[in-house]
């Protein structure tokens, strides 16, 4: 960066201190770094969503309760290891995922991954908004699934939710944090109360719920892999937020703690599945209108904290993908993604089939990208010298591993995908990239 550009960036950073980095290629300066406590609930809110509750609910329906609980925590803690390694790269460099992707993936791979993440995060945005629309339609308005008016009312409410959730993403990281600090404690408190009420109505209480067995259901390892797969994908993009952390210690402390707390919603989903076994949109109806209202408020908050991150990430991906043909600042890119995501919400993206589809895509194709990141930054560069490649090793390792995982050729789910992508990248890098194509940038 030239002296003039550096000076300009410094002035821009000072004036934007209480807003955000508008240029996706500008590193976060020291003046905009935040203590991990300020970002903690953002990290929790990224994967605390109806998406994760529905995933835990699915695990709980198909797994013995105690196994489901342990598996959810184990899966999320596995994700936290990926988050530390990937998140520390973002913190150290001060950059979001997509500018960083240039080094292991090259120009072409960077744009390929950016385009994929624009699509996935935008669809996920619509998915979350539509789940809330479905919950409000069934729970507060009492319009049952499958009724003639359900789709019309759902589409209207989902569109409103999409518009509301976009506000904090558009305004930036400080406002995303504010929404998370307000809504997350409320969500956890009401959800714990819902679990307690559900369990208390089961003959035999907590002991009977914990002792529930599912003959022929999933075992621990399969349940753990499903739990890990729910957020292992977006974990590969944790740099979008971790770039605002101040120190390596902040990374190591905040991320495992956030993932542990973030595992609580799928655990509650598993407990609710064991206790009441109703469609997830109708959970709070079981406890009366007053509690249903509180439950919906909590669920709106949970969806909001995930969706503003979805729009934020999608905007960063879109701005990177279109650069330098179209130079989009963050706010405009986020606005575009939010509008498209809201259209997906209106179209009905929150059905359970879409949820399971997104879990699969995120686990199969984002985890290998995380493996490529870890291999390049921690092993090839050793977090010291910056090495930019042509992307041959990165693109091949990412796509081959993703396809093998998607088609069921790789064992052990996200664990297999991570291990194979790391190994394949290193083999291809040292056989092709280093001797033929790579160059050090400093």
N, C-alpha and C positions, 0 to 999 in steps of 0.2 A: 504493500500500500504506500503510495507517495506521501510526502510530508504534508502537501496541501490537502490531500484526501483525508489523511489521518486527522489533521486539524479540524476539517469540516465535520468529520464523523464525531469528533469529540464534542464540538459545539452542539451538534444534533442530538447526541446522547444526553447532554446536560438538560436541554430543553424538553427531551422526551422522557425524563427520568420517571415521571409518574404516569407514563403511558406505556409505550412498548417500543421494540425495535421494528421499524417499518420496512427496512431493507433486509431481506432474508439473508443476504450475503455479508451483512455487517456483524462482527462478533459483539457479544454483550460486554460492554466495558465495566470496569470495577465499580463505577458510580451507580450502576443499575443492578448489581448483584444483591441477593436477598438472603437473609438467614433462613436455614432450612425450616424453621418453625413457620415462617410466612408461607412456605410452599407446601407444607405437609399435607394439608387438606386438599390441595390441588392434586397431589399424587394419589391420595386416597380416592378422591372424586373421579379420577380418570377411569378407574375400573370398578367403582361402586355405582352400580346402575341396575336398572331392571333387567338388562342384558345378563348381568352376573347372577342376579336372583333367579332368573328363569333357568340359567345353566345349572345352578345349585339345586333348583327345584327338579330339574330333569335327572340329575344325579341321584337325588333323594328318592325319586320314584322308582329307580332301577337298581338301587344299592342298599344294603343293610345300613341302618342309620349311623351307627358308630363308625363304620368303615367310610361312609360318605363324609362325615365330619373330619376325620383325620386326613382323608384324601384331599379335601378342599384346602386345608392348611398346607399340606405337603406340596400340592401343585403350585400354590401361590408363592411359597418360599423358594421353590425351584425358579420361578419367574424372577424373584428378587435378585438371584445371583446374576441372571442375564442383565437385569436392570442396573446393577452396580457397575458391571463392566462396560455396558453401552452408555449409561448415564454419565460416567466419569469422563468418557471421551467428549461428550457434549459440554460438560462443565469446564474441562481443561481448554478446549478450543473456543468456547463461547458461541458455538454455532449449532443450528438446528440440524436435524437428521439429513436433510436433502442436500445442502451444500457439502456436508461431510461425505456423502455418498460418492462424490466425484473421485475421491482418492482411491478407494478399492474398486469402483464400478466404472470409472471413466465417464466421459461426457454422455455417451449413448446409454450406458447403464443407469446413470443418474436420472436421465429423463424417463427411462422405462419405469424405474422404481417410483419416481415422483408421480407419474401418470397413474400407476396402480394405486398408490396411496391416496391420491386425489379422489379416485373412484371409491375405494373402500371406506375412507373416512366420511365422504359425502353420503354414501348409502347408509353408513352407520348412524349418521346424523338423522336421516329420515327415519331409520328404524327406531331410534330412541323416542323421537317426537311422536311417532305413531303408536308406540306402546303406551305412552301416557294418554294419548287420545282414546285408545281402546279402554284403558282403565277408567278414565273419567266417564266414558259413555256407558259402560256396564255398571260401574260402582255408584257414581253420583246420580246419573240420570236414569238408571234402572232399565236401560234398553239392552235386552239380551243378545248374545251372539246369534247371528243367523236371522234376526228379525228384519222386516222390510226396510226399516229406517236406520238400521245400525250403520251401514256403510256411509250413508250421507252425513249423519251426525258425526261419526268417527272422523271422516275426512275434514270436516270444518274445524273440529277441535284440534286435530293433529296439525293442521295448518297454523292455527293460532299458537300452539306450543312451539312449532318451528320458528315462528317469528320472534317469540319472547326469548327463547334460548340463544338466539343469535346476538342479542344485545351485548352480553358480557364478552363473547368471543371477539366481537367487532371492536370493543373498547380496549381490550388487551389484558395482559397477564395479571395486573393488579386487580382488575375487576373480576377476572376468573377466580382469583384467590378469595375475594370478598364474598362471592356467591358460595364458594365451597365452605368457607368458615361459618356462614349463616345456615346453610342447608344440611351439611353433613351431620352435625350433632343431633339436629332434629330428626333426620332420617334414621339414625341409629337408635335413638330413644324410642321412636314410635314402632320401629321394626322389632325391637326386643320385646316391647309390650305385645305386639301381635303374636309373636312366637309363644310368649308366656300364656296368653289367652287360648291359643290353639292347643297347646300342650295340656293346659289345665282341664280342657273339655274331653280329653281322651281318657277312657277308663284305665286306671293304673298310672296316669300322669306321665311324668318324665321318664320313669323307669320303663314303662311300656313302649314309649316312643323310641328310646335309645335301644331297646331290645328288639325292635322290629327287624324282621328278616325278609329278604326277597329271594325266594328260591329261583335259581337260574339267572339271577341278576348279575350286574357287573361286579368284578372283584376289585380289590384295593388299587392295583396298579392301573387298570383301565380307568377307574374313577379319577385317580390322581392325574393321569394324562389328559383326561377331559377337562378337569379343573385348570390344569396348567395351560391347556390350549385356549381357554377362554380369553386370557389376556397376555399370553406369551407373545402374540403377534404385535400388539400395540406397544409392548415392552421394548421392542426393537426401535421404536420411535421416541423413547423416553427423553432423548436429547433435546427435543423441542421445548421441554420445560426445565430439565436439569441444567441447561446452559445458564440459567439464572442463579444457580447455587454459588456460594462463595468459596468453598474449600472441599478438598477430598474427604475430609472428616464429615462434612455435611452430607456428601453422597452416601458414604458408608453407613451413617446413622439413620438418615431419613428414609431411604428406599426400603430396606428390610422391614423397618417399623411400619411404613405405609402399606406394604404388601401384606403384613400380618393383619393389620386392621382391615385392609381391603378384603381379606378372606372371610370376614364375618358375614357379609351379606349372602354369599352362596351357602354358607353353613346354615344361616337362618332359612334360606330357601329349601335346603335339604330337610330341616326340621319341620317346616310347614308341609312339605310333601308327605312326610311320614305321618303327620297329624291329621290333615284334612283332605288331601287328594281332590282338589277342584282345579279348574283352569286358572292359570296364574293371574289372568285379568280380574278374577272374581274373589281373590283371597280375602280382601278386607270386608266384603259384603257379609261374610260369615259372622261378623261381630257387631252388627248394627250400624245405623246411619251415622251416628256421631263419630264412631271410631273409623268408619269408612272415609269420612271427610278428612280426618287427621291423616289417615293412611295415604290418601290421594295427595295431600299436601307434601308428605314426606317423599312419595314416589316422584312427584314433579321435581322436587329438589334434587333427588338422586339422578334423574335423567338430565336435568339442566347441567349439573357439574360434569357429566360425561359429554354431553352434546356441545358445550362451549369448547371443550378440548378437541372434539371431533372437527368442528368448524375451523378452529385455530390451526390444527395439524393439516387439514385439507387445504387451507389457504396457503400455508407455507409450501406445501407440495406443489400446488398449482403455480405459485409465483416462481418456484425453481424450475419447473418443467417448461414454462413458456419463455423463460429468460434465455437468450437476450432478444428474441423476436418481439416479445411484448414485455415491457418492464412494469410489472404490477407491484404496487406497494401492498403491505400486509392487509390493511383494512379493506381495500377494494377486493383483494383475492378472497378474503374471508367472507365478505358480503356475497360474492358470486357463489361460493360453495354453500353458504347457508340458504340461499334462494333455491338452488338446485336440490339440496337436501330436503327442504320443506316440500318441494314438489314430490319427492319420493315418499314423504310422510303422507301426503294427501292421497297418493296412489295405493297406500296400504302396505308399506315396507315392514310393519311391525308384527306380522304374523309369525308364528312359532317356526315355520319352515324357513323363513328368511333368517331368523335368529340362528338356527342350527347351521344354515349355509354359511353365514358370516363367520361363525366360530371355526368352521372347517377351513375357509379360505385364509383367515388370519393365521391360524396355526400352521397351515401347510406352506404358505408362501412368504410370510413375514419372519417367521423364526429362522429360515435359512439366511435371510438378509442379516439378521442379528448375528448369525454365525460368521458370515463374511466380515462384518464390522469387527467382531472380536478378534478374528484371525489377523486382519490387516493392522488394526491399531495397536493391539497388545503383543502380537508375535512378530509381524513383519516390521512395523515401525518401532515397536517396543516403547510406544508413547514418548518418543524422542524426536527422531528425524521424520519429516513429512515426505512421504513418497507417493507421487501421483502415477497411476497406472493407466493403460489404455482400456482397461475394463474386461479384458479377455477372461482372466481367471475369475473375476467377480461375477460377471454375467453368467458364465457357464455354471459355476458352483451354485449360484442362487437358483437358476432355472432348473437345472438338472435335479437338484435336491428337492425343490418344490414339486416338480412333476412326479418324482419317485414317491414322495410323501403323499401327494394327492391321490395317486393310483394305488396306494396301499402296498407299495414295494419295499418301503422302509419299516422296520419294526420300531416299537417303543415311541411312537408318536412324536411329540415335540422334542423329546430327548434325542431320538434318533436323527431327526431333522437337523438339530443344532450340531451334533457331533459330526455328521457326514458333511455338512456345509463347511465346517471349520477345516476338516481334513482335506476335502476336495479343493478348497481354495488354496491351502498351503502347497499341495502337490502341484497344482497348475501354476501358482505364482513362481515357485522356485524352479519349475521346469520350463516355463514360457516367459512370464512377465519379467522376472528379474534379469535373465540373460539377454532378452530381446527387446523389451518394450518399456520398462519402467524407468523413471527418472526421479531423482531427489529434488525437491523444491527448495531446500535450504541446506 
